[in-house]
Amino acid sequence: MGMAWAGSSADRVKRVAAELLRAQRADGGWAQRASLGVVLRALCESWQLKAGDAAYRKGADYLLRTQLEDGSWYVRSRAMKLQPYFQSGFPHDHDQWISYSATADAVTALAGDGM
């Protein structure tokens, strides 16, 4: 995503996108964190994947299967607890901030190509 935003060459973006597509797991997700939609979002925002592509459909199906009933995606935080905790109203208590970010990426990815 950053490469596309920064104006990297189309060939370089395509090469990196191809590597990401090869890393897609059989279940449709990617390895960094199972519930994050950031890779699918990055592929769409860099125009390397369209909503009609098989890899997109597989990734979207994965996200829809892992979405929780409240509409969010849960990600356990790996960050040290340095700041005082407060409830924002988003689900998942102490993991709400990373879960909020993951949910935003997943929803953006599900919006399809051409965002």
C-alpha positions as a Markdown table, in Angstrom:
| # | Residue | x | y | z |
|---|---|---|---|---|
| 1 | Met | 0.0 | 0.0 | 0.0 |
| 2 | Gly | 2.8 | 2.4 | 1.0 |
| 3 | Met | 4.7 | 1.6 | -2.2 |
| 4 | Ala | 1.7 | 2.6 | -4.3 |
| 5 | Trp | 1.1 | 5.7 | -2.2 |
| 6 | Ala | 4.8 | 6.7 | -2.5 |
| 7 | Gly | 4.7 | 6.3 | -6.3 |
| 8 | Ser | 7.0 | 3.3 | -6.6 |
| 9 | Ser | 7.3 | 2.0 | -10.1 |
| 10 | Ala | 4.5 | -0.1 | -11.4 |
| 11 | Asp | 6.9 | -3.1 | -12.0 |
| 12 | Arg | 8.1 | -3.0 | -8.4 |
| 13 | Val | 4.5 | -2.8 | -7.0 |
| 14 | Lys | 3.6 | -5.8 | -9.3 |
| 15 | Arg | 6.6 | -7.8 | -8.1 |
| 16 | Val | 5.7 | -7.3 | -4.4 |
| 17 | Ala | 2.0 | -7.9 | -5.0 |
| 18 | Ala | 2.9 | -11.2 | -6.7 |
| 19 | Glu | 4.9 | -12.2 | -3.6 |
| 20 | Leu | 1.9 | -11.4 | -1.4 |
| 21 | Leu | -0.4 | -13.3 | -3.6 |
| 22 | Arg | 1.9 | -16.4 | -3.4 |
| 23 | Ala | 1.8 | -16.1 | 0.4 |
| 24 | Gln | -1.9 | -16.4 | 0.7 |
| 25 | Arg | -2.8 | -19.5 | 2.7 |
| 26 | Ala | -5.2 | -22.2 | 1.7 |
| 27 | Asp | -7.9 | -20.8 | 4.1 |
| 28 | Gly | -7.7 | -17.4 | 2.3 |
| 29 | Gly | -5.8 | -15.5 | 4.9 |
| 30 | Trp | -2.2 | -14.3 | 5.2 |
| 31 | Ala | 0.3 | -15.3 | 7.9 |
| 32 | Gln | 1.0 | -12.0 | 9.8 |
| 33 | Arg | -2.1 | -12.2 | 11.8 |
| 34 | Ala | -5.0 | -14.4 | 10.8 |
| 35 | Ser | -7.7 | -11.8 | 11.4 |
| 36 | Leu | -6.1 | -8.8 | 9.8 |
| 37 | Gly | -7.3 | -7.6 | 6.4 |
| 38 | Val | -4.4 | -5.4 | 5.7 |
| 39 | Val | -2.8 | -7.5 | 2.9 |
| 40 | Leu | -6.1 | -7.8 | 1.0 |
| 41 | Arg | -6.6 | -4.0 | 1.4 |
| 42 | Ala | -3.0 | -3.3 | 0.2 |
| 43 | Leu | -3.5 | -5.4 | -2.9 |
| 44 | Cys | -6.7 | -3.6 | -3.7 |
| 45 | Glu | -5.5 | -0.1 | -3.0 |
| 46 | Ser | -2.4 | -0.6 | -5.1 |
| 47 | Trp | -4.7 | -1.8 | -8.0 |
| 48 | Gln | -3.0 | -5.2 | -8.0 |
| 49 | Leu | -6.2 | -7.2 | -7.2 |
| 50 | Lys | -9.8 | -6.7 | -8.3 |
| 51 | Ala | -12.9 | -7.7 | -6.5 |
| 52 | Gly | -13.6 | -10.3 | -9.3 |
| 53 | Asp | -10.2 | -12.0 | -8.9 |
| 54 | Ala | -10.1 | -15.5 | -7.3 |
| 55 | Ala | -7.5 | -14.4 | -4.7 |
| 56 | Tyr | -9.7 | -11.5 | -3.7 |
| 57 | Arg | -12.8 | -13.7 | -3.4 |
| 58 | Lys | -10.8 | -16.2 | -1.3 |
| 59 | Gly | -9.5 | -13.5 | 1.0 |
| 60 | Ala | -13.0 | -11.9 | 1.3 |
| 61 | Asp | -14.5 | -15.2 | 2.1 |
| 62 | Tyr | -11.9 | -15.7 | 4.8 |
| 63 | Leu | -12.7 | -12.3 | 6.3 |
| 64 | Leu | -16.4 | -12.9 | 6.2 |
| 65 | Arg | -16.0 | -16.3 | 7.9 |
| 66 | Thr | -13.9 | -14.8 | 10.7 |
| 67 | Gln | -16.0 | -11.7 | 11.3 |
| 68 | Leu | -17.7 | -11.7 | 14.7 |
| 69 | Glu | -21.4 | -11.3 | 15.3 |
| 70 | Asp | -20.9 | -7.7 | 16.4 |
| 71 | Gly | -19.4 | -6.9 | 13.0 |
| 72 | Ser | -15.8 | -6.6 | 14.3 |
| 73 | Trp | -12.7 | -8.7 | 14.0 |
| 74 | Tyr | -10.7 | -9.5 | 17.2 |
| 75 | Val | -6.9 | -9.2 | 17.3 |
| 76 | Arg | -5.0 | -9.8 | 20.5 |
| 77 | Ser | -2.6 | -6.9 | 21.2 |
| 78 | Arg | 1.1 | -7.6 | 21.3 |
| 79 | Ala | 1.9 | -4.1 | 22.7 |
| 80 | Met | 3.2 | -3.5 | 26.2 |
| 81 | Lys | 0.5 | -1.9 | 28.4 |
| 82 | Leu | 2.2 | 1.5 | 28.9 |
| 83 | Gln | -0.8 | 3.9 | 28.6 |
| 84 | Pro | -3.6 | 3.9 | 31.1 |
| 85 | Tyr | -6.6 | 1.9 | 29.8 |
| 86 | Phe | -9.9 | 3.4 | 29.0 |
| 87 | Gln | -12.9 | 2.1 | 27.2 |
| 88 | Ser | -13.7 | 3.6 | 23.9 |
| 89 | Gly | -16.9 | 1.7 | 23.3 |
| 90 | Phe | -15.4 | -0.6 | 20.7 |
| 91 | Pro | -15.5 | -4.3 | 21.7 |
| 92 | His | -12.6 | -6.3 | 22.9 |
| 93 | Asp | -11.6 | -4.3 | 26.0 |
| 94 | His | -7.8 | -4.1 | 26.3 |
| 95 | Asp | -7.4 | -5.3 | 22.7 |
| 96 | Gln | -9.9 | -2.8 | 21.3 |
| 97 | Trp | -7.4 | -0.5 | 19.6 |
| 98 | Ile | -5.7 | -3.1 | 17.4 |
| 99 | Ser | -9.1 | -4.8 | 16.8 |
| 100 | Tyr | -10.5 | -1.4 | 15.7 |
| 101 | Ser | -7.6 | -1.1 | 13.2 |
| 102 | Ala | -8.0 | -4.6 | 12.0 |
| 103 | Thr | -11.8 | -4.1 | 11.6 |
| 104 | Ala | -11.2 | -0.9 | 9.6 |
| 105 | Asp | -8.7 | -2.7 | 7.2 |
| 106 | Ala | -11.1 | -5.7 | 6.8 |
| 107 | Val | -14.0 | -3.4 | 6.0 |
| 108 | Thr | -12.0 | -1.4 | 3.5 |
| 109 | Ala | -10.7 | -4.6 | 1.8 |
| 110 | Leu | -14.3 | -5.9 | 1.6 |
| 111 | Ala | -15.3 | -2.7 | -0.2 |
| 112 | Gly | -13.4 | -4.1 | -3.2 |
| 113 | Asp | -11.1 | -2.7 | -5.8 |
| 114 | Gly | -10.7 | 1.0 | -6.7 |
| 115 | Met | -10.9 | 2.3 | -3.1 |
